[in-house]
């Protein structure tokens, strides 16, 4: 099953390079399959304002555990986190 995790940063967060590296390392070894993820930015493509993940897991509990173990969550970067089940219907990548 697919899930979307939509995270908005707290105002004024300055992303620590060590936390960011820990986050990347975590995503690379996580038991949850990361289909696609990346930073959310302002409309100009600059300035990180949050994070977006599309992940695959057996159930919501797996996603909540995955999200709570993320170094960005542990560093208290996010003001809001929303997790929603996702039904992928179209993928027009070649």
PDB file of N, CA, C and O in Angstrom:
ATOM      1  N   UNK A   1       0.849  -1.169   0.000  1.00  0.00           N
ATOM      2  CA  UNK A   1       0.000   0.000   0.000  1.00  0.00           C
ATOM      3  C   UNK A   1       0.898   1.237   0.000  1.00  0.00           C
ATOM      4  O   UNK A   1       1.950   1.258   0.639  1.00  0.00           O
ATOM      5  N   UNK A   2       0.463   2.261  -0.727  1.00  0.00           N
ATOM      6  CA  UNK A   2       1.206   3.516  -0.785  1.00  0.00           C
ATOM      7  C   UNK A   2       0.635   4.524   0.210  1.00  0.00           C
ATOM      8  O   UNK A   2      -0.560   4.533   0.506  1.00  0.00           O
ATOM      9  N   UNK A   3       1.527   5.369   0.713  1.00  0.00           N
ATOM     10  CA  UNK A   3       1.149   6.467   1.597  1.00  0.00           C
ATOM     11  C   UNK A   3       1.912   7.719   1.185  1.00  0.00           C
ATOM     12  O   UNK A   3       3.032   7.640   0.680  1.00  0.00           O
ATOM     13  N   UNK A   4       1.297   8.866   1.405  1.00  0.00           N
ATOM     14  CA  UNK A   4       1.950  10.155   1.239  1.00  0.00           C
ATOM     15  C   UNK A   4       2.193  10.717   2.627  1.00  0.00           C
ATOM     16  O   UNK A   4       1.305  10.699   3.479  1.00  0.00           O
ATOM     17  N   UNK A   5       3.405  11.218   2.851  1.00  0.00           N
ATOM     18  CA  UNK A   5       3.736  11.919   4.091  1.00  0.00           C
ATOM     19  C   UNK A   5       4.095  13.343   3.685  1.00  0.00           C
ATOM     20  O   UNK A   5       5.049  13.566   2.941  1.00  0.00           O
ATOM     21  N   UNK A   6       3.316  14.308   4.186  1.00  0.00           N
ATOM     22  CA  UNK A   6       3.463  15.714   3.826  1.00  0.00           C
ATOM     23  C   UNK A   6       3.837  16.479   5.091  1.00  0.00           C
ATOM     24  O   UNK A   6       3.050  16.551   6.035  1.00  0.00           O
ATOM     25  N   UNK A   7       5.037  17.047   5.108  1.00  0.00           N
ATOM     26  CA  UNK A   7       5.572  17.694   6.306  1.00  0.00           C
ATOM     27  C   UNK A   7       5.895  19.153   6.015  1.00  0.00           C
ATOM     28  O   UNK A   7       6.544  19.457   5.015  1.00  0.00           O
ATOM     29  N   UNK A   8       5.453  20.045   6.871  1.00  0.00           N
ATOM     30  CA  UNK A   8       5.775  21.469   6.765  1.00  0.00           C
ATOM     31  C   UNK A   8       6.692  21.837   7.924  1.00  0.00           C
ATOM     32  O   UNK A   8       6.414  21.525   9.082  1.00  0.00           O
ATOM     33  N   UNK A   9       7.795  22.511   7.585  1.00  0.00           N
ATOM     34  CA  UNK A   9       8.763  22.916   8.603  1.00  0.00           C
ATOM     35  C   UNK A   9       8.202  23.981   9.533  1.00  0.00           C
ATOM     36  O   UNK A   9       7.313  24.748   9.163  1.00  0.00           O
ATOM     37  N   UNK A  10       8.735  24.009  10.738  1.00  0.00           N
ATOM     38  CA  UNK A  10       8.457  25.101  11.653  1.00  0.00           C
ATOM     39  C   UNK A  10       9.103  26.364  11.092  1.00  0.00           C
ATOM     40  O   UNK A  10      10.156  26.283  10.458  1.00  0.00           O
ATOM     41  N   UNK A  11       8.497  27.524  11.310  1.00  0.00           N
ATOM     42  CA  UNK A  11       9.108  28.765  10.818  1.00  0.00           C
ATOM     43  C   UNK A  11      10.506  28.960  11.408  1.00  0.00           C
ATOM     44  O   UNK A  11      10.742  28.701  12.588  1.00  0.00           O
ATOM     45  N   UNK A  12      11.421  29.422  10.562  1.00  0.00           N
ATOM     46  CA  UNK A  12      12.757  29.757  11.020  1.00  0.00           C
ATOM     47  C   UNK A  12      13.709  28.597  11.197  1.00  0.00           C
ATOM     48  O   UNK A  12      14.801  28.785  11.732  1.00  0.00           O
ATOM     49  N   UNK A  13      13.333  27.399  10.766  1.00  0.00           N
ATOM     50  CA  UNK A  13      14.221  26.234  10.906  1.00  0.00           C
ATOM     51  C   UNK A  13      15.437  26.416  10.005  1.00  0.00           C
ATOM     52  O   UNK A  13      15.303  26.714   8.818  1.00  0.00           O
ATOM     53  N   UNK A  14      16.594  26.238  10.566  1.00  0.00           N
ATOM     54  CA  UNK A  14      17.843  26.192   9.803  1.00  0.00           C
ATOM     55  C   UNK A  14      18.310  24.746   9.812  1.00  0.00           C
ATOM     56  O   UNK A  14      18.617  24.187  10.865  1.00  0.00           O
ATOM     57  N   UNK A  15      18.361  24.158   8.651  1.00  0.00           N
ATOM     58  CA  UNK A  15      18.680  22.729   8.561  1.00  0.00           C
ATOM     59  C   UNK A  15      20.169  22.486   8.801  1.00  0.00           C
ATOM     60  O   UNK A  15      21.023  22.952   8.047  1.00  0.00           O
ATOM     61  N   UNK A  16      20.448  21.759   9.849  1.00  0.00           N
ATOM     62  CA  UNK A  16      21.805  21.391  10.240  1.00  0.00           C
ATOM     63  C   UNK A  16      22.327  20.325   9.275  1.00  0.00           C
ATOM     64  O   UNK A  16      21.654  19.316   9.067  1.00  0.00           O
ATOM     65  N   UNK A  17      23.512  20.520   8.680  1.00  0.00           N
ATOM     66  CA  UNK A  17      24.050  19.526   7.741  1.00  0.00           C
ATOM     67  C   UNK A  17      24.202  18.132   8.344  1.00  0.00           C
ATOM     68  O   UNK A  17      24.029  17.142   7.633  1.00  0.00           O
ATOM     69  N   UNK A  18      24.517  18.026   9.620  1.00  0.00           N
ATOM     70  CA  UNK A  18      24.651  16.708  10.252  1.00  0.00           C
ATOM     71  C   UNK A  18      23.306  16.008  10.363  1.00  0.00           C
ATOM     72  O   UNK A  18      23.210  14.799  10.152  1.00  0.00           O
ATOM     73  N   UNK A  19      22.266  16.768  10.694  1.00  0.00           N
ATOM     74  CA  UNK A  19      20.917  16.190  10.757  1.00  0.00           C
ATOM     75  C   UNK A  19      20.477  15.769   9.362  1.00  0.00           C
ATOM     76  O   UNK A  19      19.871  14.711   9.195  1.00  0.00           O
ATOM     77  N   UNK A  20      20.778  16.590   8.358  1.00  0.00           N
ATOM     78  CA  UNK A  20      20.393  16.257   6.984  1.00  0.00           C
ATOM     79  C   UNK A  20      21.104  14.985   6.515  1.00  0.00           C
ATOM     80  O   UNK A  20      20.492  14.150   5.848  1.00  0.00           O
ATOM     81  N   UNK A  21      22.386  14.827   6.852  1.00  0.00           N
ATOM     82  CA  UNK A  21      23.109  13.613   6.457  1.00  0.00           C
ATOM     83  C   UNK A  21      22.531  12.390   7.170  1.00  0.00           C
ATOM     84  O   UNK A  21      22.388  11.326   6.568  1.00  0.00           O
ATOM     85  N   UNK A  22      22.203  12.546   8.443  1.00  0.00           N
ATOM     86  CA  UNK A  22      21.574  11.446   9.186  1.00  0.00           C
ATOM     87  C   UNK A  22      20.234  11.077   8.551  1.00  0.00           C
ATOM     88  O   UNK A  22      19.888   9.899   8.474  1.00  0.00           O
ATOM     89  N   UNK A  23      19.487  12.072   8.100  1.00  0.00           N
ATOM     90  CA  UNK A  23      18.195  11.865   7.429  1.00  0.00           C
ATOM     91  C   UNK A  23      18.397  11.060   6.140  1.00  0.00           C
ATOM     92  O   UNK A  23      17.675  10.094   5.893  1.00  0.00           O
ATOM     93  N   UNK A  24      19.368  11.451   5.328  1.00  0.00           N
ATOM     94  CA  UNK A  24      19.642  10.751   4.070  1.00  0.00           C
ATOM     95  C   UNK A  24      20.082   9.313   4.348  1.00  0.00           C
ATOM     96  O   UNK A  24      19.627   8.384   3.681  1.00  0.00           O
ATOM     97  N   UNK A  25      20.956   9.130   5.322  1.00  0.00           N
ATOM     98  CA  UNK A  25      21.401   7.780   5.692  1.00  0.00           C
ATOM     99  C   UNK A  25      20.217   6.935   6.153  1.00  0.00           C
ATOM    100  O   UNK A  25      20.121   5.756   5.811  1.00  0.00           O
ATOM    101  N   UNK A  26      19.324   7.533   6.923  1.00  0.00           N
ATOM    102  CA  UNK A  26      18.128   6.832   7.417  1.00  0.00           C
ATOM    103  C   UNK A  26      17.250   6.388   6.250  1.00  0.00           C
ATOM    104  O   UNK A  26      16.788   5.247   6.224  1.00  0.00           O
ATOM    105  N   UNK A  27      17.016   7.277   5.287  1.00  0.00           N
ATOM    106  CA  UNK A  27      16.178   6.918   4.138  1.00  0.00           C
ATOM    107  C   UNK A  27      16.795   5.779   3.334  1.00  0.00           C
ATOM    108  O   UNK A  27      16.078   4.936   2.793  1.00  0.00           O
ATOM    109  N   UNK A  28      18.102   5.753   3.256  1.00  0.00           N
ATOM    110  CA  UNK A  28      18.783   4.703   2.484  1.00  0.00           C
ATOM    111  C   UNK A  28      18.718   3.335   3.141  1.00  0.00           C
ATOM    112  O   UNK A  28      18.885   2.328   2.454  1.00  0.00           O
ATOM    113  N   UNK A  29      18.481   3.260   4.446  1.00  0.00           N
ATOM    114  CA  UNK A  29      18.449   1.958   5.126  1.00  0.00           C
ATOM    115  C   UNK A  29      17.084   1.618   5.715  1.00  0.00           C
ATOM    116  O   UNK A  29      16.933   0.577   6.354  1.00  0.00           O
ATOM    117  N   UNK A  30      16.111   2.459   5.515  1.00  0.00           N
ATOM    118  CA  UNK A  30      14.794   2.277   6.106  1.00  0.00           C
ATOM    119  C   UNK A  30      14.101   1.016   5.583  1.00  0.00           C
ATOM    120  O   UNK A  30      14.255   0.667   4.413  1.00  0.00           O
ATOM    121  N   UNK A  31      13.339   0.332   6.442  1.00  0.00           N
ATOM    122  CA  UNK A  31      12.579  -0.836   5.982  1.00  0.00           C
ATOM    123  C   UNK A  31      11.358  -0.453   5.135  1.00  0.00           C
ATOM    124  O   UNK A  31      10.785  -1.304   4.455  1.00  0.00           O
ATOM    125  N   UNK A  32      10.968   0.798   5.173  1.00  0.00           N
ATOM    126  CA  UNK A  32       9.853   1.281   4.360  1.00  0.00           C
ATOM    127  C   UNK A  32      10.402   1.652   2.982  1.00  0.00           C
ATOM    128  O   UNK A  32      11.410   2.351   2.884  1.00  0.00           O
ATOM    129  N   UNK A  33       9.746   1.188   1.925  1.00  0.00           N
ATOM    130  CA  UNK A  33      10.205   1.493   0.570  1.00  0.00           C
ATOM    131  C   UNK A  33       9.863   2.935   0.229  1.00  0.00           C
ATOM    132  O   UNK A  33       8.697   3.331   0.228  1.00  0.00           O
ATOM    133  N   UNK A  34      10.886   3.700  -0.057  1.00  0.00           N
ATOM    134  CA  UNK A  34      10.724   5.094  -0.434  1.00  0.00           C
ATOM    135  C   UNK A  34      10.559   5.147  -1.953  1.00  0.00           C
ATOM    136  O   UNK A  34      11.530   4.967  -2.689  1.00  0.00           O
ATOM    137  N   UNK A  35       9.340   5.391  -2.424  1.00  0.00           N
ATOM    138  CA  UNK A  35       9.069   5.441  -3.861  1.00  0.00           C
ATOM    139  C   UNK A  35       9.670   6.713  -4.441  1.00  0.00           C
ATOM    140  O   UNK A  35      10.351   6.675  -5.466  1.00  0.00           O
ATOM    141  N   UNK A  36       9.417   7.833  -3.784  1.00  0.00           N
ATOM    142  CA  UNK A  36       9.970   9.121  -4.185  1.00  0.00           C
ATOM    143  C   UNK A  36       9.876  10.059  -2.992  1.00  0.00           C
ATOM    144  O   UNK A  36       8.922   9.996  -2.217  1.00  0.00           O
ATOM    145  N   UNK A  37      10.853  10.917  -2.849  1.00  0.00           N
ATOM    146  CA  UNK A  37      10.803  11.905  -1.769  1.00  0.00           C
ATOM    147  C   UNK A  37      11.699  13.076  -2.118  1.00  0.00           C
ATOM    148  O   UNK A  37      12.554  12.996  -3.000  1.00  0.00           O
ATOM    149  N   UNK A  38      11.479  14.162  -1.403  1.00  0.00           N
ATOM    150  CA  UNK A  38      12.316  15.336  -1.603  1.00  0.00           C
ATOM    151  C   UNK A  38      11.780  16.504  -0.815  1.00  0.00           C
ATOM    152  O   UNK A  38      10.713  16.433  -0.207  1.00  0.00           O
ATOM    153  N   UNK A  39      12.550  17.594  -0.837  1.00  0.00           N
ATOM    154  CA  UNK A  39      12.140  18.772  -0.086  1.00  0.00           C
ATOM    155  C   UNK A  39      11.030  19.539  -0.805  1.00  0.00           C
ATOM    156  O   UNK A  39      10.996  19.608  -2.033  1.00  0.00           O
ATOM    157  N   UNK A  40      10.143  20.102  -0.026  1.00  0.00           N
ATOM    158  CA  UNK A  40       9.175  21.066  -0.545  1.00  0.00           C
ATOM    159  C   UNK A  40       9.862  22.426  -0.541  1.00  0.00           C
ATOM    160  O   UNK A  40      10.597  22.752   0.391  1.00  0.00           O
ATOM    161  N   UNK A  41       9.622  23.220  -1.584  1.00  0.00           N
ATOM    162  CA  UNK A  41      10.257  24.528  -1.693  1.00  0.00           C
ATOM    163  C   UNK A  41       9.211  25.608  -1.933  1.00  0.00           C
ATOM    164  O   UNK A  41       8.040  25.321  -2.180  1.00  0.00           O
ATOM    165  N   UNK A  42       9.659  26.849  -1.854  1.00  0.00           N
ATOM    166  CA  UNK A  42       8.802  27.956  -2.250  1.00  0.00           C
ATOM    167  C   UNK A  42       8.545  27.876  -3.751  1.00  0.00           C
ATOM    168  O   UNK A  42       9.195  27.096  -4.447  1.00  0.00           O
ATOM    169  N   UNK A  43       7.616  28.665  -4.250  1.00  0.00           N
ATOM    170  CA  UNK A  43       7.269  28.636  -5.671  1.00  0.00           C
ATOM    171  C   UNK A  43       8.436  28.996  -6.575  1.00  0.00           C
ATOM    172  O   UNK A  43       8.433  28.651  -7.756  1.00  0.00           O
ATOM    173  N   UNK A  44       9.430  29.684  -6.038  1.00  0.00           N
ATOM    174  CA  UNK A  44      10.606  30.038  -6.829  1.00  0.00           C
ATOM    175  C   UNK A  44      11.633  28.903  -6.868  1.00  0.00           C
ATOM    176  O   UNK A  44      12.684  29.038  -7.493  1.00  0.00           O
ATOM    177  N   UNK A  45      11.329  27.789  -6.201  1.00  0.00           N
ATOM    178  CA  UNK A  45      12.236  26.649  -6.173  1.00  0.00           C
ATOM    179  C   UNK A  45      13.350  26.795  -5.162  1.00  0.00           C
ATOM    180  O   UNK A  45      14.218  25.928  -5.069  1.00  0.00           O
ATOM    181  N   UNK A  46      13.342  27.855  -4.419  1.00  0.00           N
ATOM    182  CA  UNK A  46      14.379  28.134  -3.425  1.00  0.00           C
ATOM    183  C   UNK A  46      13.797  28.005  -2.029  1.00  0.00           C
ATOM    184  O   UNK A  46      12.585  28.113  -1.839  1.00  0.00           O
ATOM    185  N   UNK A  47      14.649  27.777  -1.070  1.00  0.00           N
ATOM    186  CA  UNK A  47      14.216  27.739   0.320  1.00  0.00           C
ATOM    187  C   UNK A  47      13.363  26.529   0.643  1.00  0.00           C
ATOM    188  O   UNK A  47      12.233  26.425   0.166  1.00  0.00           O
ATOM    189  N   UNK A  48      13.878  25.626   1.434  1.00  0.00           N
ATOM    190  CA  UNK A  48      13.142  24.435   1.830  1.00  0.00           C
ATOM    191  C   UNK A  48      12.087  24.809   2.866  1.00  0.00           C
ATOM    192  O   UNK A  48      12.380  25.482   3.854  1.00  0.00           O
ATOM    193  N   UNK A  49      10.849  24.360   2.624  1.00  0.00           N
ATOM    194  CA  UNK A  49       9.749  24.649   3.552  1.00  0.00           C
ATOM    195  C   UNK A  49       9.154  23.378   4.153  1.00  0.00           C
ATOM    196  O   UNK A  49       8.251  23.450   4.986  1.00  0.00           O
ATOM    197  N   UNK A  50       9.654  22.221   3.737  1.00  0.00           N
ATOM    198  CA  UNK A  50       9.123  20.976   4.260  1.00  0.00           C
ATOM    199  C   UNK A  50       9.637  19.788   3.475  1.00  0.00           C
ATOM    200  O   UNK A  50      10.632  19.883   2.756  1.00  0.00           O
ATOM    201  N   UNK A  51       8.947  18.668   3.620  1.00  0.00           N
ATOM    202  CA  UNK A  51       9.346  17.414   2.986  1.00  0.00           C
ATOM    203  C   UNK A  51       8.115  16.671   2.486  1.00  0.00           C
ATOM    204  O   UNK A  51       7.038  16.759   3.074  1.00  0.00           O
ATOM    205  N   UNK A  52       8.292  15.940   1.392  1.00  0.00           N
ATOM    206  CA  UNK A  52       7.224  15.120   0.826  1.00  0.00           C
ATOM    207  C   UNK A  52       7.779  13.740   0.534  1.00  0.00           C
ATOM    208  O   UNK A  52       8.865  13.604  -0.030  1.00  0.00           O
ATOM    209  N   UNK A  53       7.035  12.722   0.918  1.00  0.00           N
ATOM    210  CA  UNK A  53       7.418  11.336   0.671  1.00  0.00           C
ATOM    211  C   UNK A  53       6.216  10.602   0.076  1.00  0.00           C
ATOM    212  O   UNK A  53       5.078  10.817   0.492  1.00  0.00           O
ATOM    213  N   UNK A  54       6.476   9.752  -0.881  1.00  0.00           N
ATOM    214  CA  UNK A  54       5.528   8.713  -1.267  1.00  0.00           C
ATOM    215  C   UNK A  54       6.251   7.418  -0.950  1.00  0.00           C
ATOM    216  O   UNK A  54       7.321   7.138  -1.490  1.00  0.00           O
ATOM    217  N   UNK A  55       5.654   6.637  -0.073  1.00  0.00           N
ATOM    218  CA  UNK A  55       6.293   5.431   0.430  1.00  0.00           C
ATOM    219  C   UNK A  55       5.357   4.246   0.273  1.00  0.00           C
ATOM    220  O   UNK A  55       4.151   4.401   0.080  1.00  0.00           O
ATOM    221  N   UNK A  56       5.939   3.066   0.359  1.00  0.00           N
ATOM    222  CA  UNK A  56       5.167   1.830   0.287  1.00  0.00           C
ATOM    223  C   UNK A  56       5.413   1.038   1.564  1.00  0.00           C
ATOM    224  O   UNK A  56       6.557   0.805   1.954  1.00  0.00           O
ATOM    225  N   UNK A  57       4.334   0.631   2.202  1.00  0.00           N
ATOM    226  CA  UNK A  57       4.434  -0.136   3.442  1.00  0.00           C
ATOM    227  C   UNK A  57       3.167  -0.946   3.626  1.00  0.00           C
ATOM    228  O   UNK A  57       2.172  -0.735   2.934  1.00  0.00           O
ATOM    229  N   UNK A  58       3.216  -1.882   4.572  1.00  0.00           N
ATOM    230  CA  UNK A  58       2.066  -2.754   4.811  1.00  0.00           C
ATOM    231  C   UNK A  58       0.891  -2.030   5.437  1.00  0.00           C
ATOM    232  O   UNK A  58      -0.263  -2.336   5.137  1.00  0.00           O
ATOM    233  N   UNK A  59       1.185  -1.047   6.327  1.00  0.00           N
ATOM    234  CA  UNK A  59       0.085  -0.411   7.055  1.00  0.00           C
ATOM    235  C   UNK A  59       0.514   0.954   7.606  1.00  0.00           C
ATOM    236  O   UNK A  59       1.685   1.325   7.535  1.00  0.00           O
ATOM    237  N   UNK A  60      -0.434   1.676   8.143  1.00  0.00           N
ATOM    238  CA  UNK A  60      -0.195   3.018   8.677  1.00  0.00           C
ATOM    239  C   UNK A  60       0.773   2.986   9.861  1.00  0.00           C
ATOM    240  O   UNK A  60       1.589   3.896  10.009  1.00  0.00           O
ATOM    241  N   UNK A  61       0.696   1.968  10.694  1.00  0.00           N
ATOM    242  CA  UNK A  61       1.605   1.890  11.843  1.00  0.00           C
ATOM    243  C   UNK A  61       3.057   1.875  11.381  1.00  0.00           C
ATOM    244  O   UNK A  61       3.905   2.533  11.983  1.00  0.00           O
ATOM    245  N   UNK A  62       3.349   1.133  10.319  1.00  0.00           N
ATOM    246  CA  UNK A  62       4.706   1.106   9.768  1.00  0.00           C
ATOM    247  C   UNK A  62       5.152   2.499   9.346  1.00  0.00           C
ATOM    248  O   UNK A  62       6.302   2.881   9.558  1.00  0.00           O
ATOM    249  N   UNK A  63       4.245   3.246   8.754  1.00  0.00           N
ATOM    250  CA  UNK A  63       4.557   4.602   8.301  1.00  0.00           C
ATOM    251  C   UNK A  63       4.790   5.514   9.499  1.00  0.00           C
ATOM    252  O   UNK A  63       5.734   6.304   9.498  1.00  0.00           O
ATOM    253  N   UNK A  64       3.952   5.415  10.512  1.00  0.00           N
ATOM    254  CA  UNK A  64       4.138   6.255  11.704  1.00  0.00           C
ATOM    255  C   UNK A  64       5.467   5.950  12.386  1.00  0.00           C
ATOM    256  O   UNK A  64       6.165   6.865  12.823  1.00  0.00           O
ATOM    257  N   UNK A  65       5.822   4.670  12.479  1.00  0.00           N
ATOM    258  CA  UNK A  65       7.112   4.296  13.063  1.00  0.00           C
ATOM    259  C   UNK A  65       8.260   4.855  12.229  1.00  0.00           C
ATOM    260  O   UNK A  65       9.220   5.400  12.772  1.00  0.00           O
ATOM    261  N   UNK A  66       8.158   4.718  10.904  1.00  0.00           N
ATOM    262  CA  UNK A  66       9.164   5.240   9.986  1.00  0.00           C
ATOM    263  C   UNK A  66       9.323   6.751  10.181  1.00  0.00           C
ATOM    264  O   UNK A  66      10.441   7.255  10.286  1.00  0.00           O
ATOM    265  N   UNK A  67       8.228   7.445  10.227  1.00  0.00           N
ATOM    266  CA  UNK A  67       8.261   8.898  10.338  1.00  0.00           C
ATOM    267  C   UNK A  67       8.836   9.336  11.685  1.00  0.00           C
ATOM    268  O   UNK A  67       9.622  10.282  11.738  1.00  0.00           O
ATOM    269  N   UNK A  68       8.463   8.673  12.757  1.00  0.00           N
ATOM    270  CA  UNK A  68       8.945   9.045  14.098  1.00  0.00           C
ATOM    271  C   UNK A  68      10.435   8.776  14.282  1.00  0.00           C
ATOM    272  O   UNK A  68      11.078   9.414  15.115  1.00  0.00           O
ATOM    273  N   UNK A  69      10.993   7.836  13.513  1.00  0.00           N
ATOM    274  CA  UNK A  69      12.420   7.531  13.608  1.00  0.00           C
ATOM    275  C   UNK A  69      13.275   8.405  12.694  1.00  0.00           C
ATOM    276  O   UNK A  69      14.504   8.347  12.753  1.00  0.00           O
ATOM    277  N   UNK A  70      12.636   9.209  11.854  1.00  0.00           N
ATOM    278  CA  UNK A  70      13.366  10.079  10.931  1.00  0.00           C
ATOM    279  C   UNK A  70      14.124  11.149  11.727  1.00  0.00           C
ATOM    280  O   UNK A  70      13.534  11.800  12.589  1.00  0.00           O
ATOM    281  N   UNK A  71      15.414  11.341  11.454  1.00  0.00           N
ATOM    282  CA  UNK A  71      16.177  12.370  12.158  1.00  0.00           C
ATOM    283  C   UNK A  71      15.576  13.779  12.059  1.00  0.00           C
ATOM    284  O   UNK A  71      15.760  14.588  12.968  1.00  0.00           O
ATOM    285  N   UNK A  72      14.865  14.081  10.975  1.00  0.00           N
ATOM    286  CA  UNK A  72      14.214  15.398  10.887  1.00  0.00           C
ATOM    287  C   UNK A  72      13.100  15.523  11.922  1.00  0.00           C
ATOM    288  O   UNK A  72      12.918  16.584  12.520  1.00  0.00           O
ATOM    289  N   UNK A  73      12.356  14.440  12.132  1.00  0.00           N
ATOM    290  CA  UNK A  73      11.320  14.438  13.165  1.00  0.00           C
ATOM    291  C   UNK A  73      11.964  14.557  14.543  1.00  0.00           C
ATOM    292  O   UNK A  73      11.514  15.339  15.381  1.00  0.00           O
ATOM    293  N   UNK A  74      13.003  13.788  14.769  1.00  0.00           N
ATOM    294  CA  UNK A  74      13.682  13.803  16.071  1.00  0.00           C
ATOM    295  C   UNK A  74      14.319  15.155  16.372  1.00  0.00           C
ATOM    296  O   UNK A  74      14.448  15.537  17.535  1.00  0.00           O
ATOM    297  N   UNK A  75      14.721  15.884  15.322  1.00  0.00           N
ATOM    298  CA  UNK A  75      15.296  17.222  15.499  1.00  0.00           C
ATOM    299  C   UNK A  75      14.206  18.279  15.646  1.00  0.00           C
ATOM    300  O   UNK A  75      14.502  19.464  15.797  1.00  0.00           O
ATOM    301  N   UNK A  76      12.943  17.850  15.601  1.00  0.00           N
ATOM    302  CA  UNK A  76      11.796  18.734  15.805  1.00  0.00           C
ATOM    303  C   UNK A  76      11.704  19.830  14.739  1.00  0.00           C
ATOM    304  O   UNK A  76      11.410  20.985  15.048  1.00  0.00           O
ATOM    305  N   UNK A  77      11.960  19.455  13.483  1.00  0.00           N
ATOM    306  CA  UNK A  77      11.914  20.415  12.380  1.00  0.00           C
ATOM    307  C   UNK A  77      10.493  20.712  11.905  1.00  0.00           C
ATOM    308  O   UNK A  77      10.214  21.811  11.425  1.00  0.00           O
ATOM    309  N   UNK A  78       9.601  19.738  12.036  1.00  0.00           N
ATOM    310  CA  UNK A  78       8.303  19.860  11.381  1.00  0.00           C
ATOM    311  C   UNK A  78       7.227  20.451  12.284  1.00  0.00           C
ATOM    312  O   UNK A  78       7.069  20.060  13.441  1.00  0.00           O
ATOM    313  N   UNK A  79       6.498  21.401  11.722  1.00  0.00           N
ATOM    314  CA  UNK A  79       5.357  21.988  12.418  1.00  0.00           C
ATOM    315  C   UNK A  79       4.134  21.089  12.259  1.00  0.00           C
ATOM    316  O   UNK A  79       3.371  20.884  13.203  1.00  0.00           O
ATOM    317  N   UNK A  80       3.961  20.558  11.054  1.00  0.00           N
ATOM    318  CA  UNK A  80       2.843  19.645  10.797  1.00  0.00           C
ATOM    319  C   UNK A  80       3.330  18.450   9.987  1.00  0.00           C
ATOM    320  O   UNK A  80       4.239  18.552   9.163  1.00  0.00           O
ATOM    321  N   UNK A  81       2.692  17.317  10.252  1.00  0.00           N
ATOM    322  CA  UNK A  81       2.942  16.087   9.494  1.00  0.00           C
ATOM    323  C   UNK A  81       1.586  15.479   9.191  1.00  0.00           C
ATOM    324  O   UNK A  81       0.778  15.253  10.092  1.00  0.00           O
ATOM    325  N   UNK A  82       1.345  15.217   7.914  1.00  0.00           N
ATOM    326  CA  UNK A  82       0.093  14.591   7.522  1.00  0.00           C
ATOM    327  C   UNK A  82       0.409  13.309   6.760  1.00  0.00           C
ATOM    328  O   UNK A  82       1.220  13.309   5.834  1.00  0.00           O
ATOM    329  N   UNK A  83      -0.232  12.231   7.155  1.00  0.00           N
ATOM    330  CA  UNK A  83      -0.046  10.930   6.510  1.00  0.00           C
ATOM    331  C   UNK A  83      -1.379  10.524   5.901  1.00  0.00           C
ATOM    332  O   UNK A  83      -2.405  10.502   6.581  1.00  0.00           O
ATOM    333  N   UNK A  84      -1.353  10.205   4.620  1.00  0.00           N
ATOM    334  CA  UNK A  84      -2.577   9.803   3.910  1.00  0.00           C
ATOM    335  C   UNK A  84      -2.299   8.579   3.056  1.00  0.00           C
ATOM    336  O   UNK A  84      -1.244   8.474   2.432  1.00  0.00           O
ATOM    337  N   UNK A  85      -3.244   7.659   3.030  1.00  0.00           N
ATOM    338  CA  UNK A  85      -3.165   6.532   2.102  1.00  0.00           C
ATOM    339  C   UNK A  85      -3.263   7.102   0.685  1.00  0.00           C
ATOM    340  O   UNK A  85      -3.918   8.117   0.452  1.00  0.00           O
ATOM    341  N   UNK A  86      -2.603   6.432  -0.245  1.00  0.00           N
ATOM    342  CA  UNK A  86      -2.511   6.941  -1.618  1.00  0.00           C
ATOM    343  C   UNK A  86      -2.730   5.800  -2.590  1.00  0.00           C
ATOM    344  O   UNK A  86      -2.112   4.743  -2.461  1.00  0.00           O
ATOM    345  N   UNK A  87      -3.605   6.007  -3.561  1.00  0.00           N
ATOM    346  CA  UNK A  87      -3.898   5.008  -4.583  1.00  0.00           C
ATOM    347  C   UNK A  87      -3.279   5.489  -5.894  1.00  0.00           C
ATOM    348  O   UNK A  87      -3.854   6.330  -6.585  1.00  0.00           O
ATOM    349  N   UNK A  88      -2.111   4.954  -6.232  1.00  0.00           N
ATOM    350  CA  UNK A  88      -1.417   5.366  -7.454  1.00  0.00           C
ATOM    351  C   UNK A  88      -2.137   4.776  -8.660  1.00  0.00           C
ATOM    352  O   UNK A  88      -2.200   3.559  -8.829  1.00  0.00           O
ATOM    353  N   UNK A  89      -2.675   5.658  -9.493  1.00  0.00           N
ATOM    354  CA  UNK A  89      -3.415   5.214 -10.664  1.00  0.00           C
ATOM    355  C   UNK A  89      -2.671   5.473 -11.962  1.00  0.00           C
ATOM    356  O   UNK A  89      -2.791   4.698 -12.911  1.00  0.00           O
ATOM    357  N   UNK A  90      -1.912   6.544 -12.014  1.00  0.00           N
ATOM    358  CA  UNK A  90      -1.220   6.905 -13.242  1.00  0.00           C
ATOM    359  C   UNK A  90       0.254   7.100 -12.951  1.00  0.00           C
ATOM    360  O   UNK A  90       0.630   7.757 -11.981  1.00  0.00           O
ATOM    361  N   UNK A  91       1.078   6.524 -13.798  1.00  0.00           N
ATOM    362  CA  UNK A  91       2.520   6.737 -13.746  1.00  0.00           C
ATOM    363  C   UNK A  91       2.981   6.744 -15.197  1.00  0.00           C
ATOM    364  O   UNK A  91       3.193   5.687 -15.792  1.00  0.00           O
ATOM    365  N   UNK A  92       3.137   7.931 -15.762  1.00  0.00           N
ATOM    366  CA  UNK A  92       3.438   8.017 -17.190  1.00  0.00           C
ATOM    367  C   UNK A  92       4.946   8.135 -17.477  1.00  0.00           C
ATOM    368  O   UNK A  92       5.354   8.534 -18.567  1.00  0.00           O
ATOM    369  N   UNK A  93       5.763   7.776 -16.469  1.00  0.00           N
ATOM    370  CA  UNK A  93       7.216   7.754 -16.723  1.00  0.00           C
ATOM    371  C   UNK A  93       7.539   6.605 -17.650  1.00  0.00           C
ATOM    372  O   UNK A  93       6.907   5.550 -17.589  1.00  0.00           O
ATOM    373  N   UNK A  94       8.497   6.801 -18.484  1.00  0.00           N
ATOM    374  CA  UNK A  94       8.892   5.747 -19.427  1.00  0.00           C
ATOM    375  C   UNK A  94      10.034   4.959 -18.876  1.00  0.00           C
ATOM    376  O   UNK A  94      10.509   4.026 -19.523  1.00  0.00           O
TER     377      UNK A  94
END
